[in-house]
Amino acid sequence: MHSSAPVILIDNDQDLLRATRQTLELAGFDVMAFSSPLDALRMLSSDFSGVVVSDIRMPDIDGLEVFRRVHAMDPDLPVILVTGHGDIAMAVAAIKDGAYDFITKPFATDRLSQSVHRAVEMRRLVLENRVLRQTVEEAQEGLPLIGQTPAMERLRRTLRQIADTDVDVLIMGETGSGKEVVANVLHSLSRRAKGHFVALNCGTLPESVIESELFGHETGAFTGAQKKRVGRIEHSSGGTLFLDEIESMPPSTQVRMLRVLEMREVMPLGTNEVRPVDLRVVAAAKVNLGDPLQRGDFREDLYYRLNVVTLTIPPLRERRADIPLLFGHFVERAAQRFRQEPRAMTADVSRYLQHHDWPGNVRELAHFAERFVLGLEEQATPSRTHTHAPHLFANDEMSLPERLERFEADIIRETLSRYDGDVRQTIEALKIPRKTFYDKLQRHGIVRKSFAGHEDV
């Protein structure tokens, strides 16, 4: 329905503005009324979800200029022009140029309401198609961002919101969950995309090497420094610096990194020269740096300096509804890579996908898909009769309600798998009402169709 659809209404005649606003509000629209076209235009952007209704005859900027500016911003944003008899020729010309509709004064109230309603529906379809295209593009940019669960939708939405803000970002997630891919997508969506994306894993370098890698050095700065080296920080200026496993950064390096973040300048080893850097830091950790017990000797002030925006990537076991979709993409990619025909899903593999805990997350799933394409998946399933444990003791940090929630979700998945997604048999086995069953599917993010192709009965 259009009940909450926004409408920007522009008319310099205050009496007509009030009357038209009342008409549209009674029809259920959310109206923002402006007597100044410039004020109205400042409220618009290409993702505006509603419709613009503008009078043609206005001082300074008339309705045709409003249409031209809106059309330049987004050709698919509907503009309805309200005309006097003398303006009909101009309005018809505007229709040819892309205006949605024109309405001649005086007009019946339902004439305007119906036009706005149709325009809102068209706008809704346009934005939905854009979201679908964008989801496909994001999936091509980084497969671990594929997913229809609310957590992944929120992650993609947040990435788009913060991409051009230049804030430093902290990404939290388990090993293999796709932290570097998220950082790369953030870089590619930002205005820094033309600059370098520079990645450094702090956990793989010894303390004697990491400072040279980060800050660079001058010739002779230390034994073996035979030539000048530009550090990763300076190299990433104008782009994005990605620091993975930052919890492993040595304490002495943390002190220097804190200064870089605060001052936006770097001092290479072996010199007193300070060089400014245009820096955006995306750091990743596989532990919760907000927890003092997990943070260890990682500096609290550095954590808070990095923690401007925190993105959390849920582990694969907490978004099981995304596993079939991800697996399908990985299988398709592996089949192309190995020049194999994609294999049909077996019942054993389907059960394994849903029952396995995936401690290696998306990375483990991708490797399993490769083995599946090569016909080696049995090597990855230690027990063909493996049944999914309730996980009541899988994580001592989980509360009792959280453990019970997971147990319940696992039982529902196992039952759906046992009956190949058949709703009637699953409900009978669980001995719960149909409405309760669907409520639980929604709460746990379980997609019934991923278990089989049965229709509801």
N, C-alpha and C positions, 0 to 999 in steps of 0.2 A: 504493500500500500504506500501511498504518497504522504501519509499523515505527518511524517517528520521531515519531509523533503524541504530543503531550504530554497527560498526564492529571494533574489535581490531585486527590489522594486525601485525604479528611479523616475521621479517626476518633480519638477520645480514648482508645480501648482500644489500648495499645501492641502487644499480642500480635496482635490482629486487624489492626492497621495494617501490621505487618511481613508477616503472612501474605498479606493482600490485595495488598500492594505486590509481593511475590514472584510472585503469580499473574499480575498484569498485566505485569510485566517479562518473564516467561517467554513471554507472548503477544506480546511485541515492542513494548510501549508504553514511552514515556519518562515515568516516574512521579515526581512530586514529592509526597512524603508529609508531611502536617501533622497534629499532634495538636491544634493550636489553630486553630479556624475563622477567627479574626481575622487570623492570620498568612497563612492561605491566601487570604483575600479581598484582602489587600494585594498579592498577586502577580497579581491578575486585572485585565484591562482589556477593553474592547469588541472589541479585535482579537486576543484570545487564540485560538489556532488549534486548541485541543483541547477536552477534556471535563472536567466536574467530577463526581466521585463522592463522596458524603457520607453518613455515617451520620446517622440522625435523632436518636437519643437522645444528647445531649451537654450538659454543663453550660454555663451562660452563654448561648451561642448554639447553638440546636439546628439540625438539618439543614433544617428548614422555613424558618428565618430565613436560613440560607445561600442557599437557593433564591430567596427573595424578593429578597435583595440582588443576587444574580447576575442575576436576571430584570430587575430595575430597571436594571442596568448594560447588559445586552444580552439582549432577550427570545429571541434565536436561539442563545444559548450553552447547549448541552445540559447538564442537571443530572440525574444518576442518583442516586436515593435508596435507601439500604440500610436495610431496616426489620425490626423484630421483628414477631411476629404481632399484638401489640397496637397497632401503628402503621399497619396496613394501611388503615384508613379515612382517616387523615390523608394517607397517601401517594396514595390514589386522588383525594382532593380536590386535592392538589398537581398531579397529572397533568392534571386539568381546568383548572388555572390555568396550565399550560404546562411543567411538569416533563417531562423526556424519558421517564423510565422509573423503576420501582421494583422492587427485588429483595428477596425475603424471605429472612431468615436461617433456617436454614443454607442455603447455595446451592451448586450445582455450579460448579466453576471456569469451565467453558466458558459457563455462563449469563451471568456477568458479562462475560467477554471478548467474547462475541458482541454483547452490548448496547453495550459501549464501542465496538466496531468499527463498528457501524451508526451510532452517534452521531457518531463521528469523520468518517465519510463524509458525513453530513448537514452537519456543520460545514464540511467542505471545500467543498461545493457552495455553501453560504451565503456564505462568504468569496469564492469565485470570482465569484459573481454581484455581490457588492458592488464588487469590483475592476472588473468590466465596466461597472457603472453609473457608478463614479467616473471611469473613463476617458472615457466619453461626456460626463459633466459637464465634465471638464477640456477636452475637445475643444471644447465649446461656449463655454467661458470664453476659450480662446485657441487658434486653429487651429494656430499654429506648435508647440504642444506635442503635437500628434497625432504618433504614431509608435510602431512596434512594435520598433524596433531597441533593443539593450541600452542604448545611450547615452541614449536618450530615456526608457526605463523607469527608469534610475538617476536622471535629472534629476527626473522626477515624484516618485519616492520621496524624494529628498533634500528637495525643496520641502515635502512633507508633514512630514518630520522636523523641519525647522528653522523652520517657519512661526511657531510660537508661542514661539520661544526669544528673540526680540528681539535676536539677534546682528546686527551689521552684515555685509553681504554684498557681495562683489565678483563681478560677472558678466562673463565674458570671452567674446567671440564676434565674428565678422565682421559687417560692415554688412549689415543685412537679415535677420539670423539670428533675430531675435525677442527681443532683450534686454529691451525695455520690456514686452513681453507677459509674459515670465517674472517681471519685477519686479511687474507688476500682479497676476499669479496668486499670488505670494508674499504680497502685501498682502491679497488677498481671502481667502486661507486662514487668515490670522492673526487674533488678537483685535483687531488694529488696523483691521480692515475697516470699522468704523464711523467711523473718522477719515478725514482727507483723504489721498489719494494725490497727491503733488505732484511733478511732473516738471520737470526743467530740463536742457536740452542745453547743456553747457559750451562746446561748439565753435561755437555759433551766436551767442554774445554777445560784444561787445568788452569789453576789460578795464575800461573806464570805466563799464560798466553792470552787469557780473556781480556785483560786491560789493553794490550796492544791491538787486539782485534776490534775492540769497541772504540778506543780513543785515538788509535793510530800512534805512530812514533816518528821521530826524526832519525837521520843516519847517526849511528853511534850511541843511541839512547841507552842501549844495553848490549851485552855480549851477544853477537850474532846479528845485530841490527845493521846490516851492511848497506841498506838503502831506505829511503823515506817510504812510509806506508800511510795511506789515507785510511782512517778507521771507519768502521761500519756506521757510526753515528754521523760523521761528516758526509759519508757517501750517500746516506739516506736523506740529506737535507733537501727539502722540496718534495720529498716523498714520504714513505712510511717505514719506521724501524720496528720490526717484530722481534721481541725478545721472548723466546719460548723457555719453559721451565725456569722462570725467573727466580723461583724459590731456591734454586741452586747457586745463584750468584754469590761469590765470596763477599764477606762483610766489608772488606776494604774497597772493593769495586762498588758496592752499594752506596758508600759515602760519595764517591765521585759521580755516580749516576744520579744521585739526588741533586747534586749541584747542577748537572746538565739540565735536568727537568725544571729546576727553579729558575735558572738564568738563561736557558736556551743558548748556551755557548759551550765549546769544547776546548780542552787544552791537551794536545798530543803529548805523549811521553818524550822527555828530552828537550822540552822548550817551555818558555814562559808565555808564549804567544797564545792569546785567547781568540778563538774563531767563532763568530756567531753561526748558529744553525737554525734553519727553518724546519722544525722537528715536530713530527707526530709519533708518539710511542704507543704501540699496541703490545702489551705484555700478556703472557699466558702462564697459568699455573695449574698443576694437577692436584694441588691441595687447596684447602680453604684458607687463604691468607688472612681472612678476618677472624679466624680462630687462633688465639695465642698459642694453644697447644700444637696446632698444625703448622703455625707460622715459624716456630723454632727461632733461629737467630736471624730471620729476615727482619729488617728494620721496620718498625711500626710507622715511622714518618714517611718512609719510601712507599709503603703500602698505601697510606692515605693520599700520597701525592699521585700515585698511579690510579687510585680508585675514584676517578672522576665519574666514569661510567663503567659499570660491571655487566658483562654479558655472561650468562651461564648456559652452557650447552648440556642438555640433559643426556645421560647415558642411554644407550640403545634399549636397555631393558626397561626403561621408564617411558619409552615411546614405541611400544611393540606394534602399534597400529601402522607405523611407518615402515616396518621391516619388509613386508612383501613388495611395497613400492620401490624401496631402495634396492632390494635384491634383484628385482626385475631389471632395473637400470644397470646394475653391475653385471648381470648375466649378459645383457645386450652388448655392453662395452667389451666384456671378456670374449664373447663370440666373435666380435669384429677383430679384436687383437690377435686371437689364435686362429682366425679363419675357420671357425667351426659353426655348424648350425646350432642355434639355441635349442637346448633340450627341454622336453616337457617336464613340468613339476611332478614329483612323485609324492605319495602320501607321507613317506618317511621323512623326506626333506622338508615338506610343509610343517610337519610336527616339530622337527628339529629347529626350524626357523623360529617358531613361536615358543618353544620350551627352553632353548638354550639361553644362558644369561648374558652371552656376548661380553665377556670382560675386556676384550680388545676393541669393543664398540664397532664403529663403522669400518675401520681398517680391517678388523677380523672378518666382518661380513663380506667385504670386497674380496678378500683372499679366499673365503669359502665359496663365493660365486665363481671364482676362477677355477677352483678345483672341481666344482660342479660341472662347469662347461667341459672340462677335460675328462669327466667321468671318474674323478678321484675323491668324490665327496665322502665316501665311506671311511677314508682315512681321517676325516675331521670329526666323525661321530663315534666317540668311544664306545657307545652302547646303543645298539639298534632298538633295544627295548627300554631305553632311557625314559623315565618319567620325570616330570618337572617337580622338584621339591617345593614345598610351600614357602621356603625362605623365611620362616619365622626366626631363624637364628643367623641369617645371612649377613646382617649388619647390626652390630651391637649398638650403633649410634641411632638406629631407628627407634621411634617410640612404639609402644604396643599398638595403638591405633594404626600407625603406618604399616606395621607388619601384618596386621589383620587385613588392611586394605589390599596389600599385595597378595596375600593368601587368597582372598576372595576373587581377585582378578585372575589369578592363575587357575583357580578351579573353573571359572567361566570359560577361559580359553581352552582348557583341556577338554571340557564337555563339548564345546563347539567343534573342536577338532575331532573328537570321537564320533560325532554325528555329522561330520562334513558340513557344518554350518546350518543344519536343518533346525529352524527355530522351534517348531513344535516338539521335536524329540528332546531338544536341549532344555526347554522349559519344563517338560515332564520329568526329565532326569534331575533337574535342580529343585523341582517342587516349589517354584515361586510363580507369582502372577506375571502375566505378559508385560504389564506396565512396569512392574519392578525390574523385570529383565532388561527392558530397553533403557530404563533409568540408569541401571548399573553399567550397561554398555557405554552410555554417554559419559558417565563419571570416570570410568577407567580408560576412556579413549580406545575402546575395542571396536574395530570395524568388522562386523559379522561377515560381509561379503568376501573378506580376504581369506576365509576358511573354506569357501566353496561358492558355487554359482547358484545355489537354491534360491527360489523366490520365497518371500514370506507367505505363510499360510494363515 
